[in-house]
Amino acid sequence: MINLAVINLKDIINFIKKLIILFIILFIFFHIVGKLKSADYTSIDELKKNYFSKSSHTEIIGKTILVSNSFSDDKQFSKKISEVKKILMSELTILETEEKLMEKENQEENIELNIENIEQKPEENIPNTLQTKIIEENNKIDTFTNIYNNVKIKNESKYPLTEEMMTPNVDLDNKKDIIIYHTHTCESYTPTEANNYVASGNFRTIDLNYSVARVGTELSNELTNLGFNVNHNTTYHDYPAYTGSYTRGLSTIQSILSNSNNAQFIIDLHRDALGNNSGYAPSVQIGEDVVAQVMFVIGSDGGGLEHPNWINNFKLAIKIQEKANEMYPGLFKPIILRDSRYNQHVSKGACIIEVGATGNTLEECNCSMKYLARVIKEVMS
């Protein structure tokens, strides 16, 4: 009887061990690697804050699996754990690879921060159509692979584009709420006497009055004056470290959406990273204004990450650019479609809009926002 009790007790202990290991594996699978689809964003944010900032994704999985292995020496179960580990690490390798592809610049230098408030300007009475002329100096010849009506597209994704994929038969349920944020908040432009700044890198500054965040403020003000509800987030995602900008940006946008913000049109406002000097300044003259050209960058699921909304995002970009080409031809450069998803899986109306390049001035970029805002109003009306 005593021996039998001991055997049963051992079986029970082993069973409990296996349950604990199974729970750990399920927790990892559903809460860490579930492509961030869990509704419990707070838990994910805390996990990333405590671990992702200190270790790579693969290191975290390795450490967790190592702890799991210590609970049991069962060979069959260890084999299952090993198989799950391979799957999880494969998924996370895709995440890390895409992150590295999207981030190519150096880390920022530390510098004292000084932020000033930007006053909102009164609305200007701007015609819905104006004569335009693309400025060829310091520009480059546009290249493209596809064209839909008057919209040029440079397809860098793995998908051959069909007529149906480009037809902009898409609409948003919520057209009044707009989110603007910046994955690369510190991107800046060629300094001028009116807008000079202390650099924290090559065409980069942490002064929000002179970075692409200032352009976002201009766009936010213009859209607000036109009747939109705009949430402009200026959180630093590329400072003090550039690497990991998209991971931190995803955390920010998920946090905004989880706080009962049902916005669908989400703009990640960038500066074109092409070139690292003042030799490239894509510009267009609209009426009497010389303004920076803008460009859509749309992601897809071609890189292996889940992105069910990418066709909708792509169609919306075509729809907006089609209207822009009617109102202010040349404001937009060709749409770029790529395999990386750029965090655009969070909505069916998410996009990157790049405003100008390093050779443009802040004045030119700010000025282009009044035209972009009026195009958006026409599409969303």
N, C-alpha and C positions, 0 to 999 in steps of 0.2 A: 504493500500500500504506500509506503513512504517513497519507494523508488518511482512508482507510478505518478505520485503527486509532483515529484521533482521534474519528471519528464513533461508533465502537463504544464507546469509552471514555465519551463524553458520554452515550450511551444507558444505559450501566451506571450512571453517576453519577445520572442522572435517576431510574432505576428504584430505586436505593437511597434517594434522597430520598423517593420516594413510599411506600416501605416504612416509612420512619421516621415519616412523617406518619400513615400508616394505623395504626401501632402507638400513636401518641399519641392518636388519636381513639378507638381501641378501649379504651385504658387509661382515658380520661376516661369513656367510656360505661359500662364494666363496673365500674369501681372507685369512681367518684364519684357517678354518677347512677343507679346500679342499684338505687335505692330502698333502699339500705343492706342488701341481701340477701346481700352477699358474706360468706363465712365468715371472711375475714381481717380480724377486727375491729381487730386491732392496727394494721394499715396505715391503716384509716379513722380510728381515733382519732388517730394521729400526723398524718395529713393535716389533720384538723380543728383540732388543736392548733396546727399551724404556719401554717395559712392561714385557716381559717374565723374564727378569733378576730380576725384583722386585716382581713379583707376580706369583702365580701358574696359570696354564691354566684355571682352574675352577674359580678362583677368577676374572680373566679378563672377562670371559663370564658373571659371575654374576653381575659385576659392569656395563657392557655394557647393559645387559638386564634391570637392574634397571633404567638406564638412559632412555631406550626406554619406559618403563612403565610410566615414568613421563610425557610423551607427550600425553597420552590418558587414559581415565578412562573407555573406551569401554570394556565391559566384554567379548564379543565375541573375540575381537582382543587380549585382555589380555590372553585369553585362548590359542589362537594360538601361542602367544609369549611363553607361558609356555611350549607348546609342542615342539617348536623349541629348546628352552633352554635345554630340556631333551635330545634331539637328539645330540645337540652340546656337552653337558657335557659328554654324554656317549662316544662320539668319543674321547674327550680329556682325559677322564679317561683311555682309552686304551693306549694313548700316554704316559701318566704319569706312568702307571703301567709298561709298557715296559722299560721306562727309568730307573725306580728303579731296575728292574730285571737285567739290564745290568751294573749297577753301585753298587758295594758292598764295596768299600773301603772308608777310612776316608778322610777328607779334608787335603789339603797340608798346611804346615807351611810357613810363609813368610820368604824369605831369599834373600840376594843380588845376582843378576844375573851376571855371567861372561861367555861370549861366545867367543870361539876361532874359527878361520877359519880352516877347514879341507882341507888339500891339496889332490888333486886327484893323485892316484898312477897309474903307467903305467900298461897296460894290461898284465896279466900273460898268458902263454901258457899252458892251462890246458886241459888234455885229456877229451873227451866226455864220457868216461867210465873209472871207477876206481874200484878197489877192496875195499869193505867197510865192516865194522863190527860194529854192534850196541854195545855200551858200557853199560853193565848192571848195573854197580855201580852207585848209586844215580839216577837210572832210575826207571821206573815202567813198569809192563807188560801191553802191549797194549790190550785194549778190543775193540770189534767191534761187530756190529749186521749184517752187510752186507759186501759182497765182490764182486767187479766187476773186472774181470781179476786179476791183481796183486794189486788192490787198495782196501784197507780196509776202511770201513765207519762205524762210530758210529752214528746211527740215533736216535737223541733225539727229533725229531719233531713228530707231530701227524700223519704224512703221512706214510703209508706203502710204501716202495720203490719197484718199479717194474723194470724190465730189461730196459724198454724204458726210464724211468726216469734217469737211471744211464748211458745209452749209450752216450758217449761224442761226439755226432754228432753236434757240435757247432763250430762256427768260428766267429771272430770279423772282422768288416769292416776296422777298423783302428788298425793296429798291431804295429805301430811305436811310438805312443804317449802313455806314461804311467804316471799316477799320483800316488804319494806316500804321504800319510799323516798319522797322528797319533791321534786317539781319546784320548788315554792315553799317552800323550807326555812325561810324567815324569817317566814312568816305567823304572827301572834300574836293575842292576845285582850285583852279588857278587863282591865286590871291589878286585883289585889286586894291587901289588906294582906299576905296570905300569899304571893302570887305577883306581886310588883312587878318591873319590869324596866326597863332602859335601852333606849329605843326607837331604832331606826335608820331609822325611816320611819313612815308612818301605819299603826298597828297592825302593825308589823313589828319584829323584833329578831333580831340574830345570836347572841343567847345561846340555845343549844340547850336550856337548862333551862326556857325560857318560851315557846318557839315551838311550832309544830305538830309539830316533831321530838320534843318532850317527850311529846306525845300518842302519837306513833308508838312511843316507848319503852314507854309504858303498855300499848299494844296488844300489842307484842312480848312483854312480860313475862306478860301474861294468856294469850296463845296458847302460850307456852313452858310455863307451868304446866299447860296442858291437853294437853300432849304433842306439840305441833308443833315442828318445827325452823324457826326464824325467822332470816332474815338482814335486820337492820334497818340500812339505809344512811342516814347523816345528812350526806352530801356537800352542800355549798352549791351550788345551781344558779342561784339568783337573787341572788347576792352575789359580787362588788361590783356586777355589772350584772344588771338584771332581764331585759332583752332577751336572748333566746337561751337562756332557761331550759329550754325543751323540747328544744332541740338538745343541750345539755349533759346533760340528764336521760337522753336516749336513749343517749348515750355511756356513762353510768354503768350503766344497766341491761343494755346489751349486754356490757359488760365483766364484770358479775357472771355473766351467763348463759354467757359464753365460758369462765369458769373452772370448768367442769364442774358448774355448778349447774343441775339439771334441774327446778327449781321451775316450776310452771305458774300458780299463784295469785299474782299480782303486784299489790300494792296501792300506788297512788300517793296518799298521804294528804295532803289539803289542808284548808284552812279555807274555808268559803263566802266568796267575795269580794263578795257582795251587800252594799252599804252600806259606808260608810267611817266609821261612828260607832257608839256603843253603843245605837243605836235598834233594832237587829235582833238578836234572841237566840232562835233557834228552840230550844225546850226541851220536855221531856216528863218527867212524874213517873212513875217506875217504882218501885213499892213505896214506900219512904220517901225514895228518892233523886230529886233534880232533876238531870237530865242533859241535855247538848246533843243535839239531834237530828242524825242523819247522813243523807247523801244520796249515791246513786250518780250519777256522770256517765259515760256510756258513749259512746264515739266510733264512727264508721262510716267508710266510704269515700266518703261523699257529697261530700267536699271535693275529690276527684280523686286522692287518694293511695291506693296499694294497701293493702288491709287485709282479707285473706281471713278473719280470725278474728272479725270484729266481731259476727256473729250468735251465735257461741258465747259471747263476752263478755257480750252482751246477755241471753242465756238464763240464764247463770250468775247475773247480777245479779238477775234475776227470781226465780230459785230461792232465793237467799239471802234476798231481801226477803220472799218468800212465807213462809218459815220464821220470819223475824223478826216478821212480823205475827201469827203464831200465838202466839209466845212473849211478845213485848213490843210490843203494838200501839202505833204512834206513834213508835217508835224511829227509823224511816226516814221521810223525806219522799219524795215521788214521784220515781221514776227519771227523769233527764233524758237523752234520746238526741239526739246532735248529729252534724253532718257531719264536724267535725274528728276526727282519729283519736287525738290525745293520746298518741302512742307506744304505744297498746294493741295494735299489730300484732305485738308481740314474743311474744305468747302467746295461747292460746285461753282463758286465764283471767285476763286483765288488766283493771283497772278503776281509776277514780278514786273515792275515797270522801272526801267533804267532811264534816268534823266541826265542827259549830257554825258561828258567824259572829262578827263583830267584837264583838257585844254579849255573847256568852257569856264565861264565865270559864274559865281553865285547869282549875280544879277540876271544873266541869261536864263539860268535854270528856274529861278523864281518866276520870271516873266512868262515862261512857257506853261506854268501851272494854271494861269487864268484861262488859257485856251483848252488845256486838258480838262479842266473842271466843266467847261461849257459843253464839251463833247460828251462827257459822262452824263450831264443833265439831259441832253437830247436822247441818249440811249435809255436812260432809266425813267424817262417821263412816260 
